[in-house]
Amino acid sequence: MQATAKKTSMKVVAATVAGNALEFFDFVTYAFFAVYIGQTFFPASDPFTSLLASVAVFGVGFVFRPLGGIVIGAYADRAGRRPAMLLTIVLITVGTMGLALTPSYASIGIAAPIIVIVCRLVQGLALGGEVGPASVFLIEAAPDGKRGFYSSWQLASQGIAVLAAGILGLALSLMLDKAALSAWGWRVPFMLCMLLVPVAFYLRRSMPETLEEGAKVEPARLGDHTRVIVLAILLILGGTVSTYVSNYMTTYAISTLHLPSSVSLTATVVGGVALFVGALAGGWLADRYGRRVTMLWPRLLLTLTAWPLFLLLAHQPSAGTLYFATTMLTVLTAIGSAASLVVIPELLPKSIRATGLSIAYAIGVSLFGGTTQFVITWLLKVTGDPTSPAWYVTVTSVITLAAMWAMPETRTRNIDA
């Protein structure tokens, strides 16, 4: 059918990926430069306290995610997927601009951290409403038998964002000394993001709409699908924790393993490639073998290998072991998460699909993604055990495995019925 051909063009996929990648680039960059942002906006006599404050403010960005999921998700189900994704681009621009241009604490005092907190809230609102409409758009635009692969581009675009942030961070660390990187170098990625946002906005304006105007969509109540949404939150729990542990590897390598900045930032590049490849592989496997098996086996392997990986890092801290651990953690997470992000919207009716996925994703990520880096930073300090992040990954993975087991298979489900 002609409409389907239009919806499944590569330009359509690129438009979805470009906006999503930019939004995650901005959000993830904060995590990568947490040490320098802490020194700029949250100065303290103890470097650990400064880092902890910076990580805590990173978590503040997750506070508004549930609100963004509810408001923007509902807007996507009522007005369409495309208008919702255009709105999130506008919001992320506001947040990025504020963070990139805010003077340091030394220049304007307490106003600096207040502005940064407000910026994190706006970015959290945007990301809370981004993943639902973007993921739903991709599965609704996908040809028969390829919903898993198309949906996996949402997660793969996050890999592109991580890769871009890592390459840029590595380049900056090689070109600038620590003083310059701390003074202004960390702002460069945010400035570049501001320049690229109009491109993503332009691409999204030309996207088709998968929530067809005037289409007869059977009304549904969100409350009737509470079980699916609760399971979805538990599904997202494990993937979120392991993802943000992976994102923390740069800070972990610098602060705990005491590896050079260039080596630590290269782990970000490695993680970006692993996320991109793992996500697309997960989508392909989910289409070929089913959603449940593609979710369960990688998560089980991650549950069994998380502690040995961190033990290896603790006893043999080097570039090789850091890259190996990052790759394993990221690939196993990405394969299972790609299948998870397609099974959730496939279980929800079209009239509440974006809202349901947005709420589940936003709550799961807010509760656990927003606290993960704070928790593992605290665990490392309190226990003095460099393998302590693995404990958190293992415990949350067991919970997620139970939720995955309870999820039905949806590969052959008719999502338009």
N, C-alpha and C positions, 0 to 999 in steps of 0.2 A: 504494500500500500504506500502511496506517495508520502503521506504524513509520517509514516514510520521511517521511511528512508531519510527524510529530513531530520527527524529527531535523532537518528543514530549516526549522523555524519561525524567525522573526526573533529570538525570545528565545534560541534556541540560539546563533545567530550572535553576538548581543549578549553572551552569557556568555563566549564565547571571546575576543571582541574586548576586553571590559572588563578581564579579567585580564591579557591580553597588553599592552594599552595601559598599564596601571598599572606593570607590571614594566619596560617600556621607558622609561616616564616617569622612573622612579627612576634607571635606569642612565644615560640620556641627560642628565638634569639635572646629573649629576656633571661631564660634559664641558662643559656650558654655563657652569658656575660654577667651572671649573678654576682660574682666576686667584685667586679669593677663597678657595677651599679650600686652595690652595697656601700662601697667606698665613697661614691659620689653623693648619694642621697641619705645614707644612714651611717654616718661616721661614728666610730666607737673606739675606745682605748684598746679593746680586745678584738682582733680581726675576726674571730669566730662569732662574736656577738653581731658584728656588722654583717657577716654572711648570713647568719640566722635571720636577721631582720629583713634582708633582701629576699631570702627564700620565703619568708612569711608573707611578704607583700606580693610575691609571685602567686601565692595561694589566694590572696585577696581577689585576684582576677577570676577565680572560680565561683565567688559568692553570687554573682549575677547570672551565672550560666543557667540555672533552672528557670529564672525569670525570662531570659532570652529564649530558652527552649519552649516555654509555654506561649509567650507572646508572638514570637516570630514563627514558631511551628504552626500555631493556629492561623496566623496570617497566610502562611503557605497553603494551608488546607482550604482557606476561604478565597483568597485573591489569586493564588497560583504560586508555583515554585519559583518562577523567574523573578517576580517582584520581591519575594522574600530574600533571594540571594543578592539582589541589587541593594536592598536595605542593609544587609550585613557588611557589604563593601563600604558603604558610607560610614557606618559605625566604626569599623576598624581603622578607617582613615583618620577619624577624630582622635581615637586612642593613640595611634602611632605618632601623629603630629605632636600631641602633648608630650609624649615621652621623649621624642627626639629633640624637642626644643626647650624643655624645662631646664633652667639653670641649676647649678649644684647647690647643695646645702650651704656651702661656704659663701655662696653669692646672695641667696635670698632667704636663708634660714629655714624655719619650719614650714614655710610655704612649699618648698621643694618636695619633701616627702608626701605632703597632702595632695599636690597635683599629680604625682606619680600614682598614688593610690586611686584617685579618680580615673586616671587613664586606664589602670588595670581593670577597674569596674566596667568601663565602656567596652574594652576589648573582650572581657568575659561575657558581656551581653551579646556581642556580635558572634562569638564562637559558640555560645549556647544555642543560637538560632541558625548557625551555618550548617552543621553536620546533618541535621535532619532533612531539610529541603534538598541539599546537595545529593545525599545518598538516595533519597526517594526519587529524585529526578533521574538519576543514573539507572536505577532498576526499572523505572517506568519507560525510559527511552531505549532500553536494551532489546535486542532481537531475542526470539525464543531460544532458550538453552544457553544464553550468555549473560544472564542477570548477575551471576556471581562475579564474572570477569569485569563487567561494566561497573558494578558497585565497588569492586576492589580499587578502582582508580581514585576513589575518594581517599582511601588510606594511602595509596601509592603517592598521591599528591603531597601528603604530609612528608613522605620520604624525600620528595623533591625539595620541599621546604627545609628539611633537616640537612640535606646535602648542600643546598645553596648557602645556608647559614654556616655550616661547617667549613666550606671552602673559603667563604669570606672571612670568617673568624681566623682561620689558619693563615690566610694571606696577611691579615692585619697584624697578627702576632709575629710574623716573620719580618714585616716591614717596619713595625713600630717597636720601640722599647716599652717597658712596663709603665713608665711615667706617662708617655703619650697615649698609650692604650687606655689607661685609667682616666686621663684628663678629658680626652675627646674621641679616641679611636672606637670605643664601643658604640658611639652614636651613629657611626657611618652606616651600618646595616639598616637602621631605622630610617635614615634619610633616603637610602636607595629604595626602600619599600614604599615610601611616600611617592617617589617618582614613577613607580611601576603600577600603583593602584589604578590610575586612570585607564591603563591598558586593559586590566581585568574588567573594569566597569564597562568599557566599550564592547568587549567580547560578550559579556553577559547580556547586554542590551539586545544583541542579535539572536539570542537563544529562542527556540520554540517553547511552547508551554505544554507540559504533559498532563496538567489538570485542565482538560478541555472545557472551554466556556460552554455552558448549557448542557454539558454531559450529565446523564442521569446517574448520580452516584448515590448508592444506598446509604442513608443516614446511619451513623453509629455513635454510640456513647462510649466515651473513654473509660468510664467506670466498669463497663462490661468486659473490658480487656485488662483488668488489674493484674491477673496472674501472668500474662505475657509481659507486661511492663515490669513487674517485680523480677521475673526471671531475667529480663533484658538488663536490668540494673546490675544483677549479680554476674551476668555474662560480661558486662563491661568492666566490672570491678577488677578482675584479674588482668585483663588487657591493659587497663589504665595504669595500674600499679607498675607492671613490668615495663610499660612504655616510658613512664616518667623516671623509673630507675635507669633505663637506658639513656634518657636525656640528661640525667644527672652524672653520667660517667665522666664528662669533661671536668666538672667540679670535683668529683670524687678522685679522679686521677691527679689533680693538682693539689687538693687539700689533704687527702689521705695517703695516696701512694707517692706523692712528691715527685711526680714525673714532670719533665719540661712542658711548658705551655704548648709548644708546637706539636709534641707527641700527643698531648691530651686533646687538643682541638682536632687533630687528625682522626681521633676516634669518632668525632661527630660526622666527619665525611664518610667513614666506614659504616656508621650507623644509618646514615641517609641512604646509601646504596643498598644495605641489607633490608631496610624497611621497604624501599621501592620494589626490589626483586621479590621479597617475601610476600608482600601484599598481592602483587599480580599472580604469583604462584598460588597463593591461597584462593584467589578468585577462580582461577582455572581449575584447581583441584575440587573446589566446591561444586562447580558445574559438572565435572566429570564423575566424581565419586560421591557427591552428596555433602550437605552442610554439616551434619553431626560428626561424621568421621573426620572431616577436615578441621573441625573445632577441637575435638577431644584429644587426638593423638599428639599434636604439637604442645598443647597445654600440659598433658601428662609428662611429656619429655622435659618440659621446662620446670615442672614441679620437682622432678628427680635430679636435674642438673644445675639448678640455680646455686645451691650451696657449694658444690665442687668447683664451679666456675669462679666464685668469689674467693674460695680457698686458694685456688691456683694464682689468682691475682695478688692475694695477700703475701704469699710465699715467694712468688716470682714476678714482682712488678716490673714489667718491661713493655715496650711498644707491641711486641708480638702477642703477649698474653692479653693485653688490654684490647687489642683489635679482635682477637679470637673470642674473648668473652662477650664483647659488644655485639659481634656478628651473631653468635649463637642466641643470645638473649633476644636480639631484635628480630631475627628471622623466625624463630619459633613463635614469638608474640604476633608478628605480622600475619603469618599463615592462618592462625586461629582467629585473629581479629577480623580478617577479611571475610571469613565465613560468617562470623557473628553479626557483622554489620549488614549482611544481606538477609539473614534468617529473621531478624527482628521485624523489618518492614514487610516482609512477605507474610507474616502472621497477622498483620493489622489491615483493616479495611481502608480503602482509598481515602475516605472522607476524614479519617483521623490519623492517617499514616505518618505524615510529617510531624504532627503534634506528638504522637505516641513515641516515635523514635527520638525526637528532640528532647522530650522530657526524660526518657530513660537514659539517654546519653549524657544530658546535662547534669542530672542528679548523680549518676555514677561517677562522672569525671569530677564534679564539684566535691563530692564527699571524699574521694580517694585520690584523684589526680592533684587536687589543690593541697592535699596534706602530705602526699607521698614524700616529696623532697624535704619537707620539714621533719617528718617522722624519721627518715633515715639519717638526716643530719644529726638529729637528737640521739638516735640509737648509737651512732658512731661515737658521739661525745660521751654518753653515759656508760656504755659498755667497754669502750676502747677496743672493740673487736671489729676489724676491717671487713669481716664477712657478715656483719649484722644486716645489711640491706637484703641479703638472700633470705633471711628469716621472714621478712615481710612479704617477699615475692612468693615464697613457698606456702605460707598460711593462706594468703588471698587466692592463690591458684587452686587450692583444695576446694574452697567455696565455689569458685567459678566452674570447676569440673562437675560439681553436683548440679549446678544450673544447666550446664551443657547437656548432661545426661537426661535432664527432664524436658529438654526442648524437642519437639517433633521434627521430622524431616520435611523440608519445604521445597525441595528441588523441582518437583513437578506441579507445584501448587499454581492454580490460576489466580493471579493477583488482580485481574480486571473484572472478576466475577462479582 
